[in-house]
Amino acid sequence: MNILVIIPKTFAGCGFYRMYQPHNHLAKNYDVKVTLASSFMKSRISAYTDDELRAFDFVIWHKTLFDLKDIKRAKDLGVVTIADFDDYWAVPREHSLYKQYNSEGQVSKLHKLLLAVDYVTCTTADLADEIYKVNQNVQVLPNAYDLGYDGWKRGRVKEDPFVFGYLGGPCHVRDVGLLRGVRDATGAHFRLFGWNGTDIYNHYADILSGGGPNDDFSLFRGADIWNYPQFYNYMDVSLVPLEDSKFNGLKSELKLVEAGAFKKAVIVSPVKPYTNVIRSGKNCLTAGSKAEWIGAVKKLKGNSSLAQDLGEQLHRDTLRYDINSVNKTRYKFYKDVHKKHNSNRSAEPGRVVRFDKLAV
């Protein structure tokens, strides 16, 4: 098989977990040739001639990087088109990206994308159920971790404080808000990872610190996508707050997958998508209210034995998210699609082509 993957020039979590990492692994371990075509804003497959584009069996777009004209052209040339969705396409009003999505008509554009492509891949069964209402050719391919990368080397860095860590992107203001007052009530050491000096991360710091700098709060500056998993080596417990909503429920279990890979204990909101993984008291502690957050932090504070037991069990319960396991499903899906469309044009051995032809 010969696959063209449209990937952002500079990619964050979705580009790494959904596009780069799995296809890099696929090309190295299966009879698949992968071209990673990097771009800034658009897929711009117009850089290919018809003959060059026709040489591919599939073109795969992430939902943030597509052009409907490109999809039509690929389909007209007999190339299978696939779009990958890592979350729900209808952003709620309270989301930090709502104004941008609304002004740019993103919801309508993404709905058209679902209608246009031959197949859709996504992160969870719940998200697949929503996609199925629009495009019935949907395949669940969970986010996966690959311990082959240097950034995934595991080993707790020795230090004195027993650390409760928060690691998350800039769209979690309401989620982090669930932790307001918890540090003050417990006297635990909280640490914010990924701080970058912006208003949002300063707001996170204000909530997690209890109002300002103190001896029981610390922060680490941000790291690139290749190295940020190392943050888990600087915490004992991962805090995973999430507000209960339809949009959040259609996200992936990634934070539990990451913590499980590093054998970290977690305190987590008992809401979807995390309910797909969690077993309270066995592989995590759950907290559905401020009182429960305070109680869970107090229970784990300094209790390295319990934290270790919970982390070990979470690790066992998330082994199915290992890249080797997930890519068996990915390869079978691609192979079945390839067979169905009778595309027997590529017999080259598997390899990755780092291809920047499309870069602006």
Residue pairs with C-beta under 8 A, 6 or more apart in sequence:
1 31
1 32
1 33
1 57
1 58
1 334
1 335
1 338
1 343
1 346
2 32
2 33
2 35
2 55
2 56
2 57
2 58
2 345
2 346
2 348
3 23
3 32
3 33
3 34
3 35
3 56
3 57
3 58
3 59
3 60
3 334
4 35
4 37
4 45
4 53
4 56
4 58
4 59
4 60
5 19
5 20
5 23
5 34
5 35
5 36
5 37
5 60
6 19
6 37
6 39
6 43
6 45
6 59
6 60
6 61
6 62
6 65
6 66
6 358
7 15
7 19
7 20
7 36
7 37
7 38
7 39
7 62
7 65
8 15
8 38
8 39
8 40
8 62
8 64
8 65
9 38
9 39
9 40
9 359
9 360
11 19
11 20
11 225
12 169
12 225
13 169
13 225
13 254
14 62
14 64
14 86
15 62
15 225
16 225
17 86
17 143
17 144
17 254
18 62
18 84
18 86
18 123
18 143
19 36
19 60
19 62
19 84
20 36
21 144
21 146
21 149
21 323
22 141
22 144
22 323
22 326
22 327
22 330
23 34
23 36
23 60
23 352
24 34
24 36
24 352
25 146
25 148
25 323
25 324
25 327
26 32
26 34
26 327
26 330
26 331
26 334
26 350
27 33
27 34
27 350
27 351
27 352
28 350
28 351
28 352
29 324
29 327
29 350
30 327
30 331
30 350
31 349
31 350
32 331
32 334
32 350
33 346
33 348
33 349
33 350
33 351
33 353
34 350
34 351
34 352
34 353
35 56
35 353
35 355
36 352
36 353
36 354
36 355
37 43
37 45
37 355
37 356
37 357
37 358
38 355
38 356
38 358
38 359
39 65
39 358
39 359
39 360
40 359
40 360
41 65
41 360
42 65
42 66
42 67
42 70
43 59
43 61
43 65
43 66
43 67
43 70
43 358
44 67
44 70
44 358
44 360
45 53
45 59
45 67
45 70
45 73
45 74
45 358
46 70
46 73
47 357
47 358
50 77
53 59
53 73
53 74
53 77
53 79
54 77
54 78
54 79
55 345
55 346
56 79
56 346
57 79
57 80
57 338
57 341
57 343
57 345
57 346
58 79
58 80
58 81
58 82
58 334
58 337
58 338
59 70
59 71
59 74
59 79
59 80
59 81
59 82
60 82
60 83
60 84
60 121
61 71
61 81
61 82
61 83
61 84
61 113
61 117
62 83
62 84
62 86
63 83
63 84
63 85
63 86
63 89
63 110
63 113
66 83
66 113
68 109
68 112
68 113
68 116
71 81
71 113
71 116
71 117
72 116
74 81
75 81
75 118
78 341
78 343
80 118
80 119
80 337
80 338
80 341
80 343
81 116
81 117
81 118
81 119
82 117
82 118
82 119
82 120
82 121
82 337
83 113
83 114
83 117
83 119
83 120
83 121
84 120
84 121
84 122
84 141
85 110
85 114
85 120
85 121
85 122
85 123
85 127
85 131
86 122
86 123
86 143
86 251
86 252
87 123
87 127
87 247
87 250
87 251
87 252
88 127
88 130
88 246
88 247
88 250
88 251
89 106
89 107
89 110
89 111
89 114
90 107
90 247
91 97
91 98
91 101
91 106
91 107
91 247
92 98
92 245
92 246
92 247
94 174
95 101
95 171
95 247
96 170
96 171
96 173
96 200
97 171
100 106
101 107
111 134
114 120
114 131
114 134
114 135
115 134
115 135
117 135
118 137
118 337
119 135
119 137
119 138
119 139
119 337
120 131
120 135
120 137
120 138
120 139
121 138
121 139
121 140
121 141
121 333
122 128
122 131
122 138
122 139
122 140
122 141
123 140
123 141
123 142
123 143
123 251
123 252
124 140
124 142
124 250
124 251
124 252
124 253
124 273
124 276
125 140
125 276
126 249
126 250
126 272
126 273
127 140
127 250
128 138
128 139
128 140
130 250
131 138
132 138
139 333
141 326
141 329
141 330
141 333
142 252
142 253
142 257
142 320
142 321
142 326
143 252
143 253
143 254
143 257
143 321
144 257
144 321
144 322
144 323
144 325
144 326
144 327
145 152
145 229
145 257
145 258
145 261
145 321
145 322
145 323
146 152
146 322
146 323
147 154
147 261
147 322
148 323
149 226
149 229
150 226
150 227
151 226
151 227
151 228
151 229
151 230
152 229
152 261
153 230
153 233
154 232
154 233
154 261
154 262
154 263
155 233
156 233
156 234
156 236
157 233
157 234
159 234
161 189
161 216
161 218
162 188
162 189
162 236
162 237
162 301
162 302
162 304
163 189
163 190
163 191
163 218
163 234
163 235
163 236
163 237
164 188
164 189
164 190
164 191
164 235
164 236
164 237
164 239
164 267
164 297
164 300
164 301
165 190
165 191
165 192
165 193
165 231
165 232
165 234
165 235
165 236
165 237
165 238
165 239
166 176
166 179
166 190
166 191
166 192
166 193
166 204
166 208
166 238
166 239
166 241
167 193
167 194
167 228
167 231
167 232
167 235
167 238
167 255
167 258
168 175
168 176
168 194
168 204
168 255
169 194
170 198
170 200
170 201
172 204
172 241
173 200
173 203
173 204
174 243
175 241
175 242
175 243
175 248
175 269
176 203
176 204
176 207
176 208
176 241
177 207
178 241
178 242
178 243
178 269
178 290
178 293
179 190
179 207
179 208
179 239
179 241
179 293
180 207
180 290
181 210
181 290
182 188
182 190
182 290
182 293
182 294
182 297
183 190
183 208
183 209
183 210
183 216
183 217
184 210
184 211
185 294
186 294
186 297
186 298
186 301
187 216
187 301
188 216
188 297
188 298
188 301
189 216
189 217
189 218
190 208
190 209
190 216
190 217
190 218
190 239
191 208
191 217
191 218
191 219
191 220
191 234
191 235
192 201
192 204
192 205
192 208
192 209
192 217
192 218
192 219
192 220
193 219
193 220
193 228
193 231
193 234
193 235
194 201
194 220
194 221
194 222
194 223
194 228
194 231
195 201
195 202
195 204
195 205
195 219
195 220
195 221
195 222
196 221
196 222
205 217
205 219
206 212
208 217
209 217
210 216
210 217
220 231
220 234
222 228
223 230
223 231
229 258
229 261
229 262
232 238
232 258
232 259
232 261
232 262
232 264
233 262
235 264
236 264
236 265
236 300
236 304
236 307
237 264
237 265
237 266
237 267
237 297
237 300
237 307
238 255
238 258
238 259
238 264
238 265
238 266
238 267
239 266
239 267
240 255
240 256
240 259
240 266
240 267
240 268
240 269
240 274
241 268
241 269
241 287
241 293
242 248
242 251
242 268
242 269
242 271
242 274
243 269
243 271
244 269
244 271
244 272
248 271
248 272
248 273
249 271
249 272
249 273
250 272
250 273
251 273
252 273
253 273
253 274
253 276
253 277
253 321
255 266
255 268
255 274
256 266
256 268
256 274
256 277
256 278
256 284
256 314
256 318
257 318
257 321
259 265
259 266
259 311
259 314
260 277
260 283
260 311
260 314
260 315
260 317
260 318
260 319
260 321
261 315
261 318
261 321
262 311
263 308
263 311
263 312
263 314
263 315
264 307
264 311
264 314
265 284
265 285
265 300
265 306
265 307
265 308
265 310
265 311
265 314
266 284
266 285
266 310
266 314
267 284
267 285
267 286
267 287
267 293
267 296
267 297
267 300
268 274
268 278
268 284
268 285
268 286
268 287
269 286
269 287
269 288
270 278
270 280
270 286
270 287
270 288
271 288
277 283
277 314
277 317
277 318
278 284
278 286
279 313
279 317
280 286
282 310
282 313
283 310
283 313
283 314
283 316
283 317
284 310
284 314
285 296
285 299
285 300
285 310
286 292
286 296
287 293
287 295
287 296
299 306
300 306
300 307
319 325
320 326
